[in-house]
């Protein structure tokens, strides 16, 4: 392929779909403002340290988890559900929340990456990140993944200690 | 409430209006730089101060201390410049309405791309004596020009009237005056292929003695050396004013020129037909007076190259220093509204902005609607006020005032003289 046929998305308008870097920056600016100044929900993110955690060689699990310095992160938190099941062994209560992170804010400004298995604290409780999805592509552009949606479940007592 | 700081700070260059403007940024931010460029004839340090202050005004009015305003300083400066120019435009249109009829035909000017009048006699001192600020004389130029045209029709006021003659041939009634005059040596140059306008046809009789004895002349009047009364056989004279005598003389002349003429004529397409058919012993020559209509664009005529409409009035942008407090406040309000409109444009590019887990609807459309409405109201307010201040309206008000004063005075008891 000759150089003439190489295509790059220009940084400034007129980009394809009228959504160039300025538009993306504007969306980020609005997001930062809405998430941090208007809504103001914060979680404390605890990244598990793979280096310092003594996990089981076979099962890959660790009773005691070591984590890196926690980071305060603004995110959109939704309370999803609470299921209580009663069994002969006792009452089991599972509480779920979803945490939607603004991907650019995390990666560009806070140098933070969300991982499954890490913990977040919302209010007084800790939640484990069970699964992650990136459900939104800004303006439909695959290179502009915009949101990280974390599905979390409340950590049982003793699972994560601070 | 102060605005919370984003921590850590965003690494991208977020566009947020600052609390205050900066003098050094004004000129570089403006598209036209009419009032901000030091090399501009309209440069004004006051404009720059006003533009900087406008940033604080917009910041406060749009709630910048609560939430971000996605504008730059430059947007505000641009809005401020536009507001000044808009004010200048409306005032100048108003002034054009006031003075156009007087300024028609007067000197016009040259303008640069920014609407500044270029150096000439009219702009020798732009500061304080700008033409847009002058209070011109009432000259009634248009009325005068109309009168010129009418005067030219009757042979007055600068129109060129020509006289020519043609030989009358006994038995021939028809003569082509256009051809006769156009081909004559004397007039071929002045007619120059144009259609002539015949004003008058006349002939002269060789015998003129009736002038002394006919009509009101009477007997005993012998030339100018004797007065009428000395030779009269009556003893009672009625004194009449001079105009009466003059009117009588004009009636006399008129009667001679028209009623006493033996001939009449028809004129069609500058071809004359004389009635009755000329005969031997009748006049041998007839004269015509005519004019050659001149080109309406003939630049020899006074004022043809001068002001012809609002477009050529020598009115430039208003000097900023000469805009008074009324105007300055209008400008601030209009600039604020323009900022609101720009902000609306920014916020309405996307109806909904996605946020994690949701969407946010911005108030861009509402801002635009509100801003447009405000601008319309501001323009209407100014136009309405100015409409009440045209020179003709002021004259009406003065007349009303005088009438009303008279009415008041009518109620004041007069002093009654008691003898």
Interface residues (C-beta under 8 A of the other chain):
Chain A: X18 X23 X25 X26 X27 X28 X29 X30 X31 X32 X33 X34 X35 X36 X37 X38 X75 X76 X78 X98 X100 X101 X102 X105 X108 X109 X110 X136 X138 X146 X147 X148 X149
Chain B: X3 X4 X6 X8 X9 X10 X11 X12 X13 X14 X15 X16 X67 X68 X70 X346 X349 X350 X353 X354 X355 X356 X357 X358 X360 X362
